[in-house]
């Protein structure tokens, strides 16, 4: 029975109890213009992804595909060692791959198609056409875990033909009853943000929009909450500065190049343990100086696609 399993996320750094770890599937669009705008990727990855074209990434780069899957397996194993229950979405079916058509498909960053705020599980709407079906591999898991629970389970309105609303989990950071929502125009839009604020308001949540530059996909590519009073941020990606309630926090600063490589996109296991890539050893040293235990996992291939540890995970229980 799953009815007694708890579904709740109190904050970005509350102890992680149950988490979904992403799969590794990507097929590029038949026409690059179907992306709508340039997909943000790790610096140096543009040529690699352009070479994929309308083919599956693993067909073009079998060695990188194996390494990519290995990265996620290492992350899952590390979380299991910490006592975290790890769940996985299924892979796309052949019918789903066919249905994706010339837009291509992505099943690689489970953070974005749905998210958890308090005891609310919300299916969002992804802006990139190749990611529109990304909710499907998680749907059975959600039906199994969330429907029998006491948590609320809702979905954002579907977008128009050439407009939103759009609402993506990488833009949503939870801090108790405060919910920070990034808005760059590349992912979550104004209507998506307003819808989330309207839905959550009766439950006592305050949605705080955070403006981002147009080249930054999600808020977690600019800001990461490590523990109460400590965060990692790229100020160049926060044109209005930190949200007011975070301005008294201790800040580990990263520059634009570090942020583009995903330095803010690590994963707190709890308020004393943090997972990041060895690429960010400088950030890790600053965390260690502040009493945080840092674990390193090489996420080179995952970062090619413009995401890292937070993007690759979605909590069902952080409390």
N, C-alpha and C positions, 0 to 999 in steps of 0.2 A: 504493500500500500504506500502511496506517496502523499496522502492527505495530511500527515503529520509533519512533513518536511517544510521547513521555514524558507520563505522567500523574502529577502529584505536586504537593502544596501543602505547603511547608515552614513558612510562617507567613503572617500577614495582610499583611505588608509585604515579603516576598521578591519579587524582580523578577517582574512579571506577564508571562508569555509567551503563554499561550493562555487566552481568556476567552469565556464565553457572555454575550451582552447580551440582555436581556429584550425581549419583544414588548409590545403595548399592547391587550389585550382584557379587557373586563369587562362582565358582565351581572349586575345585581342579582337577588336572590331574589324570587320571587313573594310570599312572606310574610317580612317583615323578621325575624320570630322564628326563621326558619331559620338565621340567623347564629348563634343560640345565645346570643350576648352582643354587646354593642356593638363593631363593628369599629373599631379605633383608626385614626384618620385625622388628617391635618394640621388644626390648629385652623382653624375656619371652613369646613371642607369638608363638614360633616354635611348641611347643606341641599342642597348640590350632589348628593351621592350619594343622598339620599332622593328627589330629583326624578327620578333615573334609574329607580327602581322595578325592575320585571322586564324592562326594556328594555336594549339594548346602549348603552353609554356614548356611542359615536360617533353613534348615532341621535339622542340627546337633545342632545348637545353636539358637533356636528361640528367647530367651530372648536377647541375644547379637544382633541378627538381628534387633529386634525392637529398641534397644538402638542405633544401628548404624544409622538406618533411622532417628531416633529422633535427632541425632547429626547434620545431614545434614539439617533437617528441622529448627533447631535452628539457624544454620548459615544462611540459606535463609531468615529467619524472621529478623535476625539482620541486614543483608544487606538491606532488604526492608525498615527497619526503617531509614536507612541512605539515603534513596532515590534512591537506586540502583535497576535497573530493573533486576530481577532474572529469568532466563530461566532454564529449566531442559531437559536433554536428555530423550528419552523414555526408557522403559525397553526392554530387549531382547525379541524377539518373540520366540515361541517354535521352529520354524524352524531354527532360528539362534542358539539356544542352541543345537539342534540336529546336525547342521552343525559343531559346535565347536568340536564335537566328543571327543576322549579320551584326547585331550589337555586341556579340561576344558575351562572356560571362566571368564573374568573379565569385569565389567562395574562399576568401583568404583573410579577411579582417572581421571577425565576428563582433567586434565592438560596435559596428556602425548600423547594421540593419535592425537591431533591437537593443533595448537597454533597461536597466532597473534603477528606479528612484524610490527610496523607502520600500514600501510593500506594493509597488506598482511596476508591472512589466509592460513595456510599451514598444510596439512595433513601429518603427519609423518609416520614412520614405527616402530612398537614396537618389541623389541627383544624377550621377553618372549612369547612362543607359546600360552599360555592361554589368552594373551591380544591382539592377532592379529586382532580379530574382534571388538575391543572396539570402533573403529571409527563409526561403524554402527548405534548405538543409537543416535549419534549426527548428522548423515548425513542429515536427513530431516530438522533439525534445521538450518544447514549450507546452505542447498539449499534455505530455506525460507528467511534467513537473509542476507546471503553473496552474493549469485548470483545476486539479484536485486540491490545490493549496488555498489558503485564505487570502492570497495576494490578488489584487485586481489585475486584469489582463485586457488591454485595449490596443487599438491600432490607430495611428494618425490617418487623417483623410488622404485618399489617393490624389496624386497630382493631376493637374490639367495636362492637355496634350503638349503644350510648350511652356508650361509654367508650374509653380509649386502648388501646394506647400511641400517643402522639403524639411526633413528633420532627421539628423544623423547622430548616432551615439557618441562618436568621437568628439562632438561639440559639447557634450553634456558631462559636467563635473559636479559631483554631489558632495555637499558639506552640511550634514544635518538637514535642516529645513531650507538651506540655501541651495539653489541649483544654478550654476553658471552655465550659460549657453553661448557658444561662439557663433559669430556671424561674419563670414567673409564674402558671401555671395557664391562661393564654390560648393557649399554643402547646405547646412541649415539656412533657411531664409526667414524673412520677417514673419510670414504667415505661420510657418512651422513653429517659430518661437512663441508667437502669440497663442497658438493653439495649445502648446504645452503649458504655458502660464495659466490659461483658462482652465485646463483640465486639473492642474495640480493645486490651484488656489483654494478650493474648498477643503483640502486636506492640510492646509497650513504651510504650504511651500511657497517660497519667494523665488521666482525665476529672474535671474540677473543677466541681461544680454551683455556680451563682451564683444566689442568690435575688433575685427582682425583685418590685416591687409589682404588684398584680393588674391595674393599668391599663396596664402596659407590655407590648407584644406580645413583643418579642424582645430579646436581650442587646445586639444591635448598635444598638438604640434608646437604650442607656444607656452604652455603652462602645465605643471604637474604638482599636485599636492602630495607631500611625502609623509607628513605627520602634522598634528596640530601645531601651528606656529612655524612650520618649515615648508618651503616650496622651491621648485626649480622653475625659472622663467627666462624667456628671451624678451627683453623689454622692447627690442626693435619690432617685435611681432604684436605688441600691445600698444597701439597708437594712443589710447586714452589712459595708459598706465594700468596698474593692477586694479581689479575691482576694489572698491573702497574698504570692504571688510577684511581684505587681505593685506592692506598697506602697512600694517604693523608687523607683518611676519618676517622672519629671517629668510633672505632670498639667496639662493645659489644661482648666479647669473650665467647664462650661456649666450654666445653670439649667434649671428644669423647662420653661419656655416654649421655650427654644432646643432642648432635647432633643425636645420634642413636635413641633417643626418639622423634626427630623432632623439636628441639628447634629453628632451623633456618627457619622452614616451616610455619611461621605465615603469616598473610594476611594484608597488608596495605589497608585500605579503601581509604585513601588519605595520604598526607604527615604528617598529624597530628593525625591520628587514626589508631590503629593497633589491630588486633584480634589474640589471641593466647590461648593456653590451660592453665588452672590453674597449671598444672604440672610445668610450666615455670614462676612461680611468681617472681623468682629472676631476670630473663631477663625482665619481665614486669616492675619491680621496677626500673631497670636501664633505661628503655625507659621513664618511667614517670619522672625520674630525668632530662631527656633531653626534657621534655615538650610534650611528646607523650601521648595522651589519649589511655589507654589500656582497651580492653574489653575481658573478658574470657568466653570461651565456652568449656565444657568438651568434648574432642574428643578422649576418651580412646579407643573406638572400632576402629575408623578410623585409629588410630596410630598403632594398631595391624598389619596392612597391610603395614606398612612402609611409610606412608604419613600422611599429616595433612591438614591444611587450604589451603595452596597454591596448593597442589596436588588435592584438592577437588573442585577447581574452575578454570575456564578459561575465561578470559576477552575478550569481543568483543569490548568494548569501555573503554579506560582509557585515558582521555585527559582533 
